[in-house]
Amino acid sequence: MKQVWTSARMVTRELRRNRTAVSLLFLVPTVLYGLIQITTGERAIPFLLSGRGVGLLAGSERALSLLFMGTTAMCGLMAFLSFTFTWRPIQTDRRLVFEGYRPWELFAAKVIVITGAAAAVAIYVTGLLLAFYHPSRLGGVFLGFFLGGLLYGLIGIALGVVCRRELDGILAMLLLVNVDPGWLQNPVFYAGAQHRVVIQWLPSHHFCQLTLLSAFTEKPLGTELAYGGTWLAVVGLIAAIGYRLRIGLVRRRDGVPSARPSGR
């Protein structure tokens, strides 16, 4: 555990050096919420949630936009953040493994940092939300923001170890974030969509539903937490296996351990 915490401190220190990225984690939600405030009204808009026993609901245009864009911002920001501090230091991580670190220790350190970052940004986004809208269950809204960001943080780590070039990973993230939380999880679009089962199988669906159920209803959240937690476990396992394969050691013919070739 000592090496895990040491690695986590190194990752955190590297993140703190990038002041622009840290600033954008809080500036992007602020700008989005400000634009929503000045461009949306209070007219009621019908929408549909996928939870059992939840029929057609109605919410203000502003409230729906704030919740929807809050979740989208969390997912996008955490995906890009985790991708950056996974892809760029691959060679450094290989050297650390050569010096005695285990791959799981380095992976656990990245998960700790992305969890802390997701919690910090989710607290900020939830607090900022109160300046414009008061949801029914604030704790559930925070949980949806936080877990959605954490899920896409793990997806960012997975892309960081799968993609050989940085541009490939960035384009893959743009596609996934824009299609999943940024488009198909829109509750207004979902109400009129065909083949909704496709939307329900996307990664962020259950955490988006968790946010909206908490904001507009008093329905139990256990089902969304269970399915969303399953997504977290599966994506986390994929990211861990991919990371281990990417930075693991191989044996040369002379018996001396060496890092796998990077492919870049």
Backbone torsions as a table, in degrees:
resi	resn	phi	psi	omega
1	MET	NA	-29.3	178.5
2	LYS	-60.7	-41.6	179.8
3	GLN	-70.2	-32.2	175.9
4	VAL	-62.0	-48.5	-178.0
5	TRP	-68.4	-35.7	176.4
6	THR	-62.2	-44.5	178.2
7	SER	-64.5	-40.2	178.7
8	ALA	-62.1	-38.5	177.9
9	ARG	-66.3	-36.9	178.1
10	MET	-65.6	-43.0	178.7
11	VAL	-63.8	-42.5	179.0
12	THR	-63.4	-41.3	179.1
13	ARG	-63.1	-41.5	178.2
14	GLU	-64.3	-38.7	178.4
15	LEU	-65.8	-41.2	-179.1
16	ARG	-65.3	-29.4	178.4
17	ARG	-65.4	-29.5	179.8
18	ASN	-87.6	78.4	-174.6
19	ARG	-65.4	-31.0	179.1
20	THR	-63.9	-45.8	-179.6
21	ALA	-63.9	-43.0	179.5
22	VAL	-63.0	-41.2	178.6
23	SER	-62.9	-40.5	-178.6
24	LEU	-66.2	-27.8	178.3
25	LEU	-58.5	-31.0	-178.6
26	PHE	-104.6	-25.6	-178.8
27	LEU	-74.1	-40.3	-177.2
28	VAL	-59.8	-50.3	177.4
29	PRO	-61.5	-35.3	179.8
30	THR	-63.2	-46.1	179.4
31	VAL	-64.3	-44.6	-180.0
32	LEU	-60.8	-46.1	179.7
33	TYR	-64.9	-38.0	177.7
34	GLY	-63.3	-42.4	179.0
35	LEU	-66.6	-38.3	177.9
36	ILE	-63.7	-40.1	-178.9
37	GLN	-61.2	-38.8	-174.9
38	ILE	-92.6	-7.8	-176.9
39	THR	-117.0	-5.2	-179.5
40	THR	-118.0	161.0	179.4
41	GLY	-117.5	-165.7	-176.9
42	GLU	-106.6	12.4	180.0
43	ARG	-64.2	144.1	-177.5
44	ALA	-77.0	135.4	179.3
45	ILE	-124.9	126.8	177.6
46	PRO	-73.5	142.7	177.1
47	PHE	-150.2	167.3	-174.5
48	LEU	-129.8	138.0	174.1
49	LEU	-110.2	157.3	-174.4
50	SER	-88.5	-8.2	-178.3
51	GLY	-64.2	146.2	179.5
52	ARG	-66.0	139.2	179.2
53	GLY	79.3	5.3	178.9
54	VAL	-107.4	112.4	179.7
55	GLY	-87.5	-158.1	178.9
56	LEU	-70.6	130.0	-179.2
57	LEU	-115.6	171.9	175.8
58	ALA	-137.0	135.6	177.9
59	GLY	-142.5	161.1	-178.9
60	SER	-69.1	149.8	178.9
61	GLU	-56.5	-40.8	-178.0
62	ARG	-67.8	-44.7	-178.1
63	ALA	-63.3	-45.6	179.0
64	LEU	-61.5	-41.3	-179.7
65	SER	-65.8	-41.5	-179.9
66	LEU	-62.7	-46.3	-178.3
67	LEU	-68.2	-44.3	-178.8
68	PHE	-64.1	-47.3	-178.6
69	MET	-72.5	-29.1	175.3
70	GLY	-62.0	-45.4	178.2
71	THR	-65.4	-43.5	179.7
72	THR	-61.7	-43.5	179.5
73	ALA	-62.6	-43.3	179.1
74	MET	-59.7	-47.4	-178.6
75	CYS	-62.8	-47.2	-178.4
76	GLY	-65.3	-44.5	-177.7
77	LEU	-65.1	-44.6	-179.1
78	MET	-68.5	-35.1	178.1
79	ALA	-63.4	-47.4	-179.5
80	PHE	-66.7	-39.5	-179.6
81	LEU	-62.6	-50.7	-177.0
82	SER	-68.6	-34.7	176.7
83	PHE	-61.5	-41.7	-177.1
84	THR	-64.1	-47.9	-177.3
85	PHE	-88.4	14.1	167.9
86	THR	-107.7	-47.5	-175.0
87	TRP	-70.4	-47.6	-172.9
88	ARG	-66.5	-40.2	-178.4
89	PRO	-92.6	25.8	-178.6
90	ILE	-56.7	-45.6	-179.2
91	GLN	-64.9	-39.1	177.1
92	THR	-63.1	-41.5	178.8
93	ASP	-63.5	-37.5	177.6
94	ARG	-63.3	-40.5	178.4
95	ARG	-65.6	-37.2	178.0
96	LEU	-64.2	-38.9	176.4
97	VAL	-64.2	-40.9	177.9
98	PHE	-61.1	-32.4	-178.5
99	GLU	-86.3	-2.7	173.8
100	GLY	128.9	-10.9	176.6
101	TYR	-71.2	148.4	173.4
102	ARG	-92.9	145.9	-179.7
103	PRO	-56.2	-38.4	-177.8
104	TRP	-66.2	-28.7	178.2
105	GLU	-67.7	-43.5	178.5
106	LEU	-67.4	-39.3	178.4
107	PHE	-65.5	-45.1	179.4
108	ALA	-60.4	-37.2	179.0
109	ALA	-62.9	-41.5	179.0
110	LYS	-65.9	-39.1	178.6
111	VAL	-65.0	-39.7	177.9
112	ILE	-61.0	-45.1	-178.3
113	VAL	-66.4	-43.9	-178.8
114	ILE	-68.3	-31.7	175.8
115	THR	-65.5	-45.1	177.6
116	GLY	-63.4	-41.4	178.9
117	ALA	-65.0	-42.4	178.9
118	ALA	-63.1	-40.1	178.9
119	ALA	-64.9	-44.1	-178.8
120	ALA	-63.5	-46.1	-178.8
121	VAL	-69.7	-36.9	178.4
122	ALA	-64.3	-39.6	176.3
123	ILE	-61.8	-43.7	-179.7
124	TYR	-64.6	-47.1	-177.9
125	VAL	-64.1	-39.2	179.1
126	THR	-67.0	-42.8	177.1
127	GLY	-63.8	-40.3	178.4
128	LEU	-64.5	-34.2	179.2
129	LEU	-58.4	-35.6	-177.2
130	LEU	-64.8	-19.6	177.5
131	ALA	-71.5	-17.1	-176.1
132	PHE	-121.8	-26.5	-172.3
133	TYR	-159.0	139.9	178.9
134	HIS	-110.7	104.7	-178.9
135	PRO	-72.7	165.5	-179.5
136	SER	-63.9	-45.7	-179.9
137	ARG	-128.5	98.8	-175.5
138	LEU	-64.1	-38.7	180.0
139	GLY	-61.1	-39.9	178.2
140	GLY	-66.8	-36.6	177.4
141	VAL	-64.7	-44.8	176.8
142	PHE	-59.0	-43.1	-178.9
143	LEU	-62.1	-41.1	177.7
144	GLY	-63.2	-44.5	177.1
145	PHE	-60.1	-49.4	-174.9
146	PHE	-64.3	-49.6	-177.0
147	LEU	-69.1	-35.5	175.0
148	GLY	-62.9	-42.7	176.8
149	GLY	-64.6	-40.9	179.3
150	LEU	-64.3	-41.5	178.6
151	LEU	-59.0	-47.9	-179.1
152	TYR	-74.0	-21.9	170.7
153	GLY	-64.2	-41.6	176.3
154	LEU	-66.9	-37.1	176.1
155	ILE	-63.1	-39.2	177.1
156	GLY	-61.8	-40.4	176.4
157	ILE	-63.1	-44.1	179.7
158	ALA	-60.0	-43.8	178.3
159	LEU	-66.3	-33.7	179.8
160	GLY	-64.1	-29.3	180.0
161	VAL	-96.7	-17.7	-179.6
162	VAL	-87.2	-42.1	-174.9
163	CYS	-78.5	131.1	-179.8
164	ARG	-82.8	-25.2	179.6
165	ARG	-122.7	146.0	-175.4
166	GLU	-62.9	-40.8	-178.8
167	LEU	-61.5	-37.8	178.3
168	ASP	-59.2	-45.8	-179.3
169	GLY	-65.1	-40.9	-179.5
170	ILE	-63.8	-44.9	179.3
171	LEU	-65.1	-39.0	178.3
172	ALA	-63.4	-41.4	178.5
173	MET	-66.3	-42.7	178.2
174	LEU	-58.1	-43.5	-179.9
175	LEU	-63.6	-49.2	-175.6
176	LEU	-66.9	-44.7	-178.7
177	VAL	-66.3	-40.8	-178.9
178	ASN	-71.0	-35.7	-177.7
179	VAL	-79.2	-42.5	-173.7
180	ASP	-83.9	-85.3	-177.9
181	PRO	-70.4	-25.5	-175.2
182	GLY	-85.1	-6.8	-178.5
183	TRP	-142.4	-66.7	-170.2
184	LEU	-70.1	-22.8	178.3
185	GLN	-84.5	0.9	174.8
186	ASN	-60.5	119.9	-175.0
187	PRO	-63.5	-27.1	177.4
188	VAL	-71.4	-42.9	176.6
189	PHE	-65.1	-40.0	-178.0
190	TYR	-61.3	-34.1	-177.8
191	ALA	-61.3	-34.0	-177.4
192	GLY	-108.0	7.6	-174.8
193	ALA	-78.3	147.8	170.3
194	GLN	-93.5	156.6	179.6
195	HIS	53.1	55.2	-177.4
196	ARG	-62.8	-21.1	-179.4
197	VAL	-60.8	-29.9	177.0
198	VAL	-63.5	-43.2	179.0
199	ILE	-65.7	-38.6	-177.6
200	GLN	-67.6	-20.5	-179.8
201	TRP	-91.8	0.6	178.5
202	LEU	-78.6	154.1	-170.7
203	PRO	-57.2	-44.9	-171.3
204	SER	-87.3	0.6	-171.7
205	HIS	-56.5	-50.5	-172.1
206	HIS	-70.9	-31.4	177.4
207	PHE	-77.2	-31.4	171.8
208	CYS	-64.7	-42.1	177.0
209	GLN	-63.6	-38.5	177.8
210	LEU	-58.9	-43.8	178.4
211	THR	-62.4	-47.5	-176.3
212	LEU	-71.5	-39.1	176.4
213	LEU	-61.2	-39.9	179.3
214	SER	-67.9	-35.0	-175.7
215	ALA	-77.1	-34.0	-169.9
216	PHE	-117.3	-10.8	-175.1
217	THR	-136.3	175.8	172.5
218	GLU	-114.4	19.3	-178.4
219	LYS	-67.5	150.2	176.2
220	PRO	-60.4	149.2	-176.0
221	LEU	-107.4	2.2	-172.8
222	GLY	-60.1	-40.7	-177.8
223	THR	-64.2	-46.0	-180.0
224	GLU	-64.6	-39.1	178.4
225	LEU	-65.0	-38.9	-179.0
226	ALA	-66.7	-48.9	-179.9
227	TYR	-67.8	-41.3	177.7
228	GLY	-64.3	-38.8	176.9
229	GLY	-63.3	-34.0	176.3
230	THR	-64.1	-42.9	176.0
231	TRP	-60.0	-43.2	178.9
232	LEU	-59.0	-45.3	-178.4
233	ALA	-64.8	-44.0	-178.1
234	VAL	-66.0	-47.8	-179.6
235	VAL	-65.0	-39.8	178.0
236	GLY	-61.6	-41.0	178.9
237	LEU	-65.8	-42.7	177.9
238	ILE	-61.8	-44.2	179.3
239	ALA	-62.8	-41.7	-179.2
240	ALA	-64.8	-44.3	179.8
241	ILE	-65.9	-43.7	178.9
242	GLY	-62.4	-40.5	179.4
243	TYR	-65.3	-42.6	179.4
244	ARG	-62.1	-41.9	-179.7
245	LEU	-69.5	-33.1	-175.8
246	ARG	-74.1	-37.6	-175.5
247	ILE	-111.0	3.1	-178.0
248	GLY	-64.7	160.5	-178.8
249	LEU	-90.6	149.0	171.9
250	VAL	-121.1	163.0	-179.0
251	ARG	-102.3	129.3	174.4
252	ARG	-80.3	170.8	-177.7
253	ARG	-63.5	-29.1	-179.5
254	ASP	-82.4	2.8	176.1
255	GLY	86.9	-0.2	-179.6
256	VAL	-90.1	131.1	-179.7
257	PRO	-69.5	142.0	177.2
258	SER	-142.6	155.7	-178.5
259	ALA	-73.5	151.3	175.8
260	ARG	-63.6	147.3	175.1
261	PRO	-62.7	144.6	-172.9
262	SER	-78.1	-30.6	-175.6
263	GLY	83.9	3.2	178.7
264	ARG	-120.2	NA	NA
